[in-house]
Structures are given as C-alpha cells and as structure tokens.
Amino acid sequence: MKKHLAILLALALTLATGAASAATTLKLSEVHAEGYPTTLADQEFARLVEERTEGRIKIEVYSGGTLYGEETGAIEALQLGDIAFSRVSASPVSSYVPAMNAIQMPYLYKNADHMWAVLDGEIGQNMLAQIEASGSGLVGLCWYDAGARSYYTTKPVTCVADMKGLKIRMQNNAMMVDITNVLGGTGVTGIGPNEVYSAIKQGTIDGAENNWPTYQNMGDYEAAPYYVLDEHTRVPEVLLASAAVLSELDPADVEIIKAAAKDTQAYEKQKWAEKEAAAEEIVRAAGCTITELSAEAYAEFQQAMTSPSAALGGQSLYEKYGSAYQDVIDAITEAGLGF
Ligand code: BDP
C-alpha cells in the first residue's frame, strides 16, 4: 500500500512539474565560429529560452556554417521549417523581404549610434514585424551589431579608380553586387563567408568587403592584406525564426522566445565592441595596409554610391533599390540629424 502511494505521488509530481514530457529540441544555424560575438549571443539566447521554458525548449547552436555555409541556404531552410532559427546578416534577407534594403543603403547612417537609434526605434521594430507580416515564412526576432563594412583586396586601393576591374565577393543581395559595380569593379556572389579566404588564394576573386571582426576571424586579412576604410555600409545582423516551426509551439513559449531574443541584444553589442577592437589590433599587428581615406577620397566613394551611374543605366543605387521605401529612407536620414 505504501509502495503504491509512493508511485502515485511520484506520478502526480511528474505531471505537475511536466518533467515527464519530452523537451523540444530546435536547431539554430550560424556561419561564425565559436567565440564570435553573434555565436555567443546565439548561445545566450539558447540558455535564456531553456531557462525560461523550464527545459521545455532546448536550442542547439550549430556554429561555423556546419549546417549551412551560405546564409541563403539557412533562410530557405527556415522557410521550409527544416530548422527553427538562424542568425544571419540583414543583407541576404532582402532577397526575400526587399523592404529590408531600406535599412542598409550605402552611406545611410552617420555612425553606429544613428543606426541603433533607428533599429531600436519605430523603424527598426516595424521592420522586424514586416519580416513576419510579409508572408516570407520568416520571423524577425532582434538586431545585432555588425559594425561598418569596407573593402579588402590583394592590391592597394586608395581611391575609387583603383577598384576598376577588381572582382569582389559580395553578399547574396542584388544591391550589394551593384554597390561594387558602380565603382567599376565586378560584384561576385555565390561564395559563402567561410570560402572567401580560399577564393582569394585561388585567384577567383581579388577581394571582398566586411567589418573588422569578420575580416580578421575568417583569416581573410592574410589573403587580402589591403583594407580600405571606405565604410560603405552598416548592415545589422538579424536573428530569424521559422514561422512554420513557431506555429507548432505553444503561443506562450513563442512569447518567451521573442522576449529572450530581444534580451540578448545588449549582450551581443558588448561582445561586438570588444571583438571589434581586438580584431583591429590583430590585423594592424600583422602588418596589413590599412588605408584611412582623405575627406576627398571618402566623398568620392560616397558620391559613386549615391548618384546616377552608367553601370545602372543612369539610375542611382537609391533610385533602383530604395525608391519604393523612400519614406523609410527619409525618416532614417532625418533621425540622423541629431547625430
Ligand atoms: C558578416 C556577417 C555574416 C555574413 C558575412 C558575409 O556577420 O552574417 O554572412 O558578413 O559577408 O559580417 O557573408
């Protein structure tokens, strides 16, 4: 009798705590290596979700591009519901949600504070909501920092004319390809960020463009030691979820997931600041040629990417990719007046 009571009690306890129900395990794809700011943020997100759902949801983070080496592959897997999450750059998301280009036009932000005021404000939060509302099958959870992107090449570049004829790996986004094309170079896509180093070494491309942390962490600075700080774009990172996978979960858990993601943003920004400084130090110590542009040379890059171009049949990048979102672009520019 006593034994039966104990079993009953144990059963009641398991039911009450939910310990008997199996945990749901979800996958998160990340192209960066262990220890990179976004990977650390993914892991913090997984920790918070597991803690706040009391173990009902476990998230496995696959770093280093082991699941998908190209972010477009991860995005398509999210649409199909093959994986639950992926931390990607906002750039390839534009191929699925074109309005995303409005927040990553060249020379759009005055500085990082300007970009963050926009992303944390109405425009950025509306953009996250728009990813979900667009019917893309994607859900935008939060933004992460990714600094400013600049060109790195196997030959010195100190002005726009030096870009002529260079084959430059760009992210999978038509606007990004045109950013290089308007400079007289050739934008090349289809190369994952982990393949850039070998593509440069093999001579398939003459360079690429990225922020300090990726330039250093992927080892690209050893293959293309000329880094020209033209800072053409600030493209934030975005943590995406699969709408199909979220629809299978308890709505209360979806709310926990959404809140947990937002709570990792400050953490990533702090790790980003540390890594950005450390990466710059490593690259400089390695003896790379870092070109800080004169005001005139900088203006030349800016001019090429904002005015009409023969490479675009007389259109400017802003006309070709931004005119449908002119109101958003104007609001972003206006928000920059205080910076
Ligand atoms: C890095 C982003 C990463 C992108 C990569 C790229 O963190 O998400 O995949 O650029 O250029 O800055 O593809």
Residues whose N, C-alpha, C, O or C-beta is under 5 A from the ligand:
A	BS01	BDP	V31 V88 S89 A146 Q171 P193 E209 T214
